[in-house]
Amino acid sequence: MNKNQNISVETQDEAMAIAKKTQKPGQTKEQTRLIALGIQKGIAEYKKTAKNKLREADKANKKKKRQQEKASEQVQQEPIETPEKNSKSSPLPWVLLALSWVAFAAYFII
């Protein structure tokens, strides 16, 4: 399998355009073609490293997301402590309610 088959047509065209822009007077077509091949290899290597960086960043994001999900699951699984209610309620609210009704009735009677 030829290495040039791995390089896209767009990359080859871009490399040739760059090589022609930087062509010196008296430079042969063969020299320009060799420069274009070097540029193609550079572009291919850049794309390869960029792809690897993107893949590594994606893996790191997935790992971070999994850790956050595990942490949230642990928080959800922990029992929530609720204050225990006494079965015997305090008589104070009932006494205050009765006093307020007596005071209200006394206010209307007087």
C-alpha positions as CSV (number, residue, x, y, z in Angstrom):
1,M,0.0,0.0,0.0
2,N,1.4,3.3,-1.0
3,K,1.8,6.1,1.6
4,N,0.4,8.7,-0.9
5,Q,-2.9,6.8,-0.9
6,N,-3.4,7.7,2.8
7,I,-3.0,11.4,2.1
8,S,-6.2,13.1,0.9
9,V,-6.5,14.9,-2.4
10,E,-7.2,18.1,-0.6
11,T,-3.9,17.8,1.3
12,Q,-2.0,17.1,-1.9
13,D,-3.5,20.1,-3.6
14,E,-2.8,22.3,-0.6
15,A,0.8,21.1,-0.4
16,M,1.4,21.7,-4.1
17,A,-0.1,25.2,-3.8
18,I,2.2,26.0,-0.9
19,A,5.2,24.6,-2.8
20,K,4.4,26.7,-5.8
21,K,4.0,29.9,-3.7
22,T,7.4,29.4,-2.2
23,Q,9.0,28.3,-5.5
24,K,12.3,30.1,-6.2
25,P,13.4,31.3,-9.6
26,G,15.2,28.5,-11.5
27,Q,13.7,25.8,-9.4
28,T,12.8,22.7,-11.4
29,K,9.4,21.0,-11.4
30,E,11.0,17.9,-9.8
31,Q,12.3,20.0,-6.9
32,T,8.9,21.7,-6.5
33,R,7.3,18.2,-6.4
34,L,9.7,17.0,-3.7
35,I,9.0,20.1,-1.6
36,A,5.3,19.4,-2.0
37,L,5.8,15.8,-0.8
38,G,7.6,17.1,2.3
39,I,4.8,19.5,2.9
40,Q,2.3,16.7,2.5
41,K,4.1,14.6,5.1
42,G,4.2,17.6,7.4
43,I,0.5,18.2,7.0
44,A,-0.3,14.5,7.5
45,E,1.8,14.4,10.7
46,Y,0.1,17.5,12.0
47,K,-3.3,16.1,11.4
48,K,-2.3,12.8,13.0
49,T,-1.0,14.5,16.2
50,A,-4.1,16.8,16.3
51,K,-6.3,13.7,16.0
52,N,-4.4,12.0,18.8
53,K,-4.7,15.0,21.0
54,L,-8.4,15.2,20.4
55,R,-8.8,11.5,21.2
56,E,-6.9,11.9,24.4
57,A,-8.9,15.0,25.4
58,D,-12.1,13.0,24.7
59,K,-10.9,10.1,26.8
60,A,-10.1,12.5,29.7
61,N,-13.5,14.1,29.4
62,K,-15.2,10.7,29.5
63,K,-13.2,9.6,32.5
64,K,-14.0,12.8,34.3
65,K,-17.7,12.4,33.5
66,R,-17.6,8.8,34.8
67,Q,-16.0,9.9,38.0
68,Q,-18.6,12.6,38.5
69,E,-21.4,10.1,37.9
70,K,-19.9,7.7,40.4
71,A,-19.6,10.5,43.0
72,S,-23.2,11.5,42.5
73,E,-24.3,7.8,42.8
74,Q,-22.5,7.5,46.1
75,V,-24.1,10.7,47.4
76,Q,-27.5,9.4,46.4
77,Q,-27.0,6.0,47.9
78,E,-26.0,7.4,51.3
79,P,-28.9,7.3,53.7
80,I,-30.4,10.7,54.5
81,E,-30.7,11.3,58.2
82,T,-34.0,12.8,59.1
83,P,-34.7,14.3,62.5
84,E,-36.8,11.9,64.5
85,K,-40.1,13.2,65.6
86,N,-41.3,12.6,69.0
87,S,-44.6,10.7,69.2
88,K,-45.5,13.0,72.1
89,S,-45.9,16.6,70.9
90,S,-45.5,19.5,73.2
91,P,-48.7,20.9,74.8
92,L,-47.4,24.4,74.5
93,P,-48.9,25.2,71.0
94,W,-52.3,23.9,72.1
95,V,-52.2,26.0,75.3
96,L,-51.2,29.1,73.3
97,L,-54.0,28.4,70.8
98,A,-56.6,28.1,73.6
99,L,-55.4,31.3,75.2
100,S,-55.6,33.2,71.9
101,W,-59.2,32.0,71.4
102,V,-60.1,33.0,75.0
103,A,-58.5,36.5,74.4
104,F,-60.3,36.9,71.1
105,A,-63.7,36.0,72.7
106,A,-63.0,38.3,75.6
107,Y,-62.2,41.2,73.2
108,F,-65.6,40.8,71.4
109,I,-67.6,40.4,74.6
110,I,-66.1,43.5,76.2
